[in-house]
Structure formats: C-alpha cells, structure tokens
C-alpha cells in the first residue's frame, strides 16, 4: 500500500466451464500481472475456479476434487505475494456443498 491508497482489482476473466486446470492457469497469470501492477487485492468472480454454470457437474466428485487441487495450486502460487486474492469455488463440508468465497494471502 502506498500513499494511503489500497489498490483493488476486480477481475472478470473468460473461463471454461468445468475446466478447473485452464481456469486456474488464467487466474494465476492474472494474479502475477496484477502483482506487477502493485494491486493490493484482487477479486475474482463467484465460482471462478469451476465456472458458474456447471449444473449437475457440481455433484461430480472428479470436478470437486479438481477444484480443490486448483485451490491448492492457487495458494502455492501466491506464496510470498502480499496481495489479498479472493476466488470462488465449491467446497464440500460434512456432505453438503457450499458456494464459497475464499481469501488467499501469502
């Protein structure tokens, strides 16, 4: 943060439905670009890791596992980066699925 300003980037990338690996690659690249541009925080769309319109695929364990692997990849990619990153992903807890906003920092 410089000069008492907090630089926030709202990002709306073009994503592929149910392609967590592709979407995560786009997100990682954008995080890198925004970090170089001195953003303090970036906010990605709801369910950006999976794409919003997955419908019945949200009940597919392969896609949910892929979303979790992608989330771990995002966490690792921000190691050492002080920018606060918000992404959306489906998470399963106690057998119920939740549409979550996830905060990642360093």
C-alpha positions as YAML, in Angstrom:
chain: A
units: angstrom
residues:
- id: 1
  name: UNK
  ca: [0.00, 0.00, 0.00]
- id: 2
  name: UNK
  ca: [1.40, 3.35, -0.94]
- id: 3
  name: UNK
  ca: [0.30, 6.91, -0.26]
- id: 4
  name: UNK
  ca: [-2.57, 5.62, 1.87]
- id: 5
  name: UNK
  ca: [-4.31, 4.11, -1.14]
- id: 6
  name: UNK
  ca: [-5.41, 0.49, -1.35]
- id: 7
  name: UNK
  ca: [-5.36, -0.72, -4.96]
- id: 8
  name: UNK
  ca: [-8.18, -3.20, -5.66]
- id: 9
  name: UNK
  ca: [-8.63, -5.02, -8.95]
- id: 10
  name: UNK
  ca: [-11.97, -6.56, -9.91]
- id: 11
  name: UNK
  ca: [-11.27, -9.25, -12.48]
- id: 12
  name: UNK
  ca: [-13.72, -10.96, -14.83]
- id: 13
  name: UNK
  ca: [-11.71, -13.40, -16.94]
- id: 14
  name: UNK
  ca: [-13.05, -15.57, -19.74]
- id: 15
  name: UNK
  ca: [-13.34, -19.05, -18.24]
- id: 16
  name: UNK
  ca: [-14.15, -22.54, -19.46]
- id: 17
  name: UNK
  ca: [-16.99, -24.37, -17.73]
- id: 18
  name: UNK
  ca: [-15.77, -27.35, -15.65]
- id: 19
  name: UNK
  ca: [-12.14, -26.85, -16.73]
- id: 20
  name: UNK
  ca: [-10.52, -26.11, -13.38]
- id: 21
  name: UNK
  ca: [-6.97, -26.51, -14.69]
- id: 22
  name: UNK
  ca: [-7.47, -23.98, -17.51]
- id: 23
  name: UNK
  ca: [-9.32, -21.53, -15.26]
- id: 24
  name: UNK
  ca: [-6.65, -21.76, -12.58]
- id: 25
  name: UNK
  ca: [-3.93, -21.08, -15.14]
- id: 26
  name: UNK
  ca: [-5.75, -17.91, -16.21]
- id: 27
  name: UNK
  ca: [-6.20, -16.86, -12.57]
- id: 28
  name: UNK
  ca: [-2.52, -17.49, -11.72]
- id: 29
  name: UNK
  ca: [-1.41, -15.43, -14.75]
- id: 30
  name: UNK
  ca: [-3.72, -12.56, -13.79]
- id: 31
  name: UNK
  ca: [-2.54, -12.60, -10.19]
- id: 32
  name: UNK
  ca: [1.04, -12.30, -11.42]
- id: 33
  name: UNK
  ca: [0.16, -9.41, -13.73]
- id: 34
  name: UNK
  ca: [-1.79, -7.60, -11.02]
- id: 35
  name: UNK
  ca: [1.02, -8.07, -8.53]
- id: 36
  name: UNK
  ca: [3.44, -6.47, -11.00]
- id: 37
  name: UNK
  ca: [0.99, -3.56, -11.26]
- id: 38
  name: UNK
  ca: [1.05, -3.14, -7.46]
- id: 39
  name: UNK
  ca: [-2.50, -4.28, -6.74]
- id: 40
  name: UNK
  ca: [-3.07, -4.85, -3.03]
- id: 41
  name: UNK
  ca: [-6.16, -7.01, -3.56]
- id: 42
  name: UNK
  ca: [-7.88, -8.73, -6.46]
- id: 43
  name: UNK
  ca: [-11.38, -10.12, -6.56]
- id: 44
  name: UNK
  ca: [-12.41, -12.85, -8.98]
- id: 45
  name: UNK
  ca: [-16.00, -13.93, -9.78]
- id: 46
  name: UNK
  ca: [-18.17, -16.37, -7.95]
- id: 47
  name: UNK
  ca: [-17.19, -19.98, -8.76]
- id: 48
  name: UNK
  ca: [-14.35, -18.80, -10.98]
- id: 49
  name: UNK
  ca: [-12.34, -21.98, -10.46]
- id: 50
  name: UNK
  ca: [-15.06, -24.23, -11.92]
- id: 51
  name: UNK
  ca: [-17.11, -21.80, -13.95]
- id: 52
  name: UNK
  ca: [-20.56, -20.86, -12.70]
- id: 53
  name: UNK
  ca: [-22.82, -22.88, -14.99]
- id: 54
  name: UNK
  ca: [-21.68, -26.42, -14.15]
- id: 55
  name: UNK
  ca: [-25.16, -27.59, -13.10]
- id: 56
  name: UNK
  ca: [-25.14, -31.32, -12.28]
- id: 57
  name: UNK
  ca: [-21.35, -31.43, -12.53]
- id: 58
  name: UNK
  ca: [-21.23, -29.80, -9.09]
- id: 59
  name: UNK
  ca: [-22.24, -33.24, -7.79]
- id: 60
  name: UNK
  ca: [-19.38, -34.96, -9.62]
- id: 61
  name: UNK
  ca: [-16.54, -35.89, -7.27]
- id: 62
  name: UNK
  ca: [-13.95, -35.64, -10.06]
- id: 63
  name: UNK
  ca: [-14.77, -31.98, -10.65]
- id: 64
  name: UNK
  ca: [-14.94, -31.17, -6.93]
- id: 65
  name: UNK
  ca: [-11.55, -32.85, -6.40]
- id: 66
  name: UNK
  ca: [-10.15, -30.89, -9.35]
- id: 67
  name: UNK
  ca: [-11.47, -27.66, -7.82]
- id: 68
  name: UNK
  ca: [-9.70, -28.46, -4.53]
- id: 69
  name: UNK
  ca: [-6.45, -29.28, -6.34]
- id: 70
  name: UNK
  ca: [-6.76, -25.99, -8.22]
- id: 71
  name: UNK
  ca: [-7.35, -24.12, -4.99]
- id: 72
  name: UNK
  ca: [-4.16, -25.65, -3.54]
- id: 73
  name: UNK
  ca: [-2.32, -24.62, -6.72]
- id: 74
  name: UNK
  ca: [-3.56, -21.04, -6.27]
- id: 75
  name: UNK
  ca: [-2.44, -20.99, -2.65]
- id: 76
  name: UNK
  ca: [1.05, -22.18, -3.64]
- id: 77
  name: UNK
  ca: [1.23, -19.65, -6.48]
- id: 78
  name: UNK
  ca: [0.66, -16.77, -4.06]
- id: 79
  name: UNK
  ca: [3.45, -17.81, -1.69]
- id: 80
  name: UNK
  ca: [5.47, -14.69, -0.93]
- id: 81
  name: UNK
  ca: [2.90, -12.42, -2.58]
- id: 82
  name: UNK
  ca: [1.32, -9.95, -0.14]
- id: 83
  name: UNK
  ca: [-1.72, -9.31, -2.34]
- id: 84
  name: UNK
  ca: [-5.06, -10.48, -0.93]
- id: 85
  name: UNK
  ca: [-6.79, -12.67, -3.52]
- id: 86
  name: UNK
  ca: [-10.49, -13.61, -3.48]
- id: 87
  name: UNK
  ca: [-11.64, -16.56, -5.60]
- id: 88
  name: UNK
  ca: [-14.85, -18.54, -5.76]
- id: 89
  name: UNK
  ca: [-15.07, -22.32, -5.56]
- id: 90
  name: UNK
  ca: [-17.45, -25.06, -4.47]
- id: 91
  name: UNK
  ca: [-16.39, -26.71, -1.20]
- id: 92
  name: UNK
  ca: [-17.84, -29.81, 0.43]
- id: 93
  name: UNK
  ca: [-18.14, -29.99, 4.21]
- id: 94
  name: UNK
  ca: [-19.96, -32.73, 6.16]
- id: 95
  name: UNK
  ca: [-21.61, -33.95, 2.96]
- id: 96
  name: UNK
  ca: [-23.03, -30.56, 2.00]
- id: 97
  name: UNK
  ca: [-21.73, -28.41, -0.84]
- id: 98
  name: UNK
  ca: [-21.16, -24.69, -0.40]
- id: 99
  name: UNK
  ca: [-20.55, -21.94, -2.92]
- id: 100
  name: UNK
  ca: [-17.65, -20.18, -1.19]
- id: 101
  name: UNK
  ca: [-15.64, -17.00, -1.46]
- id: 102
  name: UNK
  ca: [-12.09, -17.91, -0.47]
- id: 103
  name: UNK
  ca: [-9.48, -15.41, 0.69]
- id: 104
  name: UNK
  ca: [-5.84, -16.21, -0.06]
- id: 105
  name: UNK
  ca: [-2.89, -14.20, 1.21]
- id: 106
  name: UNK
  ca: [0.80, -15.14, 1.05]
...
